Amino acid sequence: MEQIQHVGILVSRANGCAYCTGAFCTILNHGLNESEKYVKELVDSGINAVQESKLKLILDFALTVNDDPKSVTDEDVHALKNEDYTDKGLVQLVHLVSNLLRITS
């Protein structure tokens, strides 16, 4: 659930949807008890606010899918699989980004 909110925040931010960004921030802060300071830093600094390497990898992949899906490489996919992401998890991540792109564009 936390990964979804992080993806939602950064993809919505990248697509310029303040409403969606705020909604995902609210869930991360109030629903999942992440500090308001961290959520603000995430919005302000993007992926640079994230310390956890696996989450950074997921977010980088999601932002690549959002910005230029054709640029996703086999290495990108293998990097996530090396972090125990399954094919199903990858499809779900791409689907999440795709839905956010539709909503925020």
C-alpha positions as a printed NumPy array, in Angstrom:
array([[  0.   ,   0.   ,   0.   ],
       [  2.836,   2.425,   0.788],
       [  4.45 ,   1.726,  -2.574],
       [  1.19 ,   2.531,  -4.351],
       [  0.903,   5.859,  -2.556],
       [  4.502,   6.763,  -3.396],
       [  3.936,   5.899,  -7.064],
       [  0.682,   7.854,  -7.003],
       [  2.351,  10.927,  -5.541],
       [  5.308,  10.992,  -7.914],
       [  3.406,  10.108, -11.092],
       [  0.617,  12.581, -10.292],
       [  3.242,  15.215,  -9.516],
       [  5.032,  14.498, -12.807],
       [  1.741,  14.881, -14.672],
       [  0.861,  18.131, -12.914],
       [ -2.264,  16.933, -11.135],
       [ -2.312,  18.722,  -7.782],
       [ -5.612,  17.095,  -6.785],
       [ -4.327,  13.534,  -7.3  ],
       [ -0.993,  14.347,  -5.67 ],
       [ -2.834,  15.703,  -2.638],
       [ -5.12 ,  12.688,  -2.434],
       [ -2.203,  10.239,  -2.415],
       [ -0.382,  12.444,   0.12 ],
       [ -3.398,  12.36 ,   2.425],
       [ -3.534,   8.565,   2.319],
       [  0.219,   8.226,   2.913],
       [  0.13 ,  10.696,   5.794],
       [ -3.171,  10.048,   7.539],
       [ -4.039,   6.538,   6.367],
       [ -0.576,   4.991,   6.601],
       [  0.837,   7.218,   9.343],
       [  3.798,   8.574,   7.385],
       [  5.029,  11.859,   8.804],
       [  3.792,  15.082,   7.261],
       [  7.412,  16.232,   7.024],
       [  8.375,  13.212,   4.907],
       [  5.301,  13.547,   2.658],
       [  6.105,  17.218,   2.032],
       [  9.718,  16.335,   1.267],
       [  8.525,  13.642,  -1.151],
       [  6.376,  16.167,  -3.01 ],
       [  9.111,  18.816,  -3.012],
       [ 12.128,  16.622,  -3.8  ],
       [ 10.576,  13.668,  -5.573],
       [ 12.514,  10.426,  -5.679],
       [ 15.465,  12.077,  -3.905],
       [ 13.434,  12.073,  -0.669],
       [ 13.303,   8.267,  -0.676],
       [ 16.001,   6.382,   1.23 ],
       [ 14.951,   2.76 ,   0.644],
       [ 16.718,   1.353,  -2.441],
       [ 13.921,  -1.037,  -3.484],
       [ 11.326,   1.735,  -3.319],
       [ 13.627,   4.043,  -5.315],
       [ 13.944,   1.348,  -7.978],
       [ 10.156,   0.971,  -8.169],
       [  9.625,   4.713,  -8.373],
       [ 12.292,   5.18 , -11.02 ],
       [ 10.662,   2.426, -13.084],
       [  7.191,   3.961, -12.629],
       [  8.417,   7.399, -13.673],
       [ 10.123,   5.927, -16.732],
       [  6.917,   4.113, -17.696],
       [  5.043,   7.378, -17.231],
       [  7.482,   9.61 , -19.129],
       [  8.704,   7.336, -21.925],
       [  7.399,   3.761, -21.831],
       [  9.377,   2.785, -24.94 ],
       [ 12.599,   3.483, -23.071],
       [ 12.002,   0.715, -20.497],
       [ 14.73 ,  -1.873, -20.973],
       [ 15.104,  -5.535, -20.152],
       [ 17.639,  -4.436, -17.533],
       [ 14.968,  -2.287, -15.872],
       [ 12.662,  -5.29 , -15.646],
       [ 15.419,  -7.626, -14.436],
       [ 16.413,  -5.133, -11.733],
       [ 12.883,  -5.292, -10.307],
       [ 12.771,  -9.072, -10.622],
       [ 16.042,  -9.226,  -8.679],
       [ 14.146,  -7.414,  -5.907],
       [ 11.505, -10.168,  -5.888],
       [  9.016,  -8.413,  -8.155],
       [  6.989, -10.999, -10.052],
       [  5.633, -10.702, -13.581],
       [  2.23 , -10.077, -12.03 ],
       [  3.682,  -7.32 ,  -9.843],
       [  5.29 ,  -5.664, -12.862],
       [  2.03 ,  -5.764, -14.809],
       [  0.195,  -4.282, -11.822],
       [  2.785,  -1.495, -11.515],
       [  2.546,  -0.633, -15.224],
       [ -1.248,  -0.772, -14.979],
       [ -1.208,   1.603, -11.995],
       [  0.95 ,   4.098, -13.864],
       [ -1.222,   3.745, -16.969],
       [ -4.371,   4.484, -14.977],
       [ -2.747,   7.46 , -13.293],
       [ -1.64 ,   8.78 , -16.665],
       [ -5.207,   8.54 , -17.955],
       [ -6.619,  10.261, -14.892],
       [ -4.048,  13.037, -14.617],
       [ -3.698,  13.901, -18.297]])
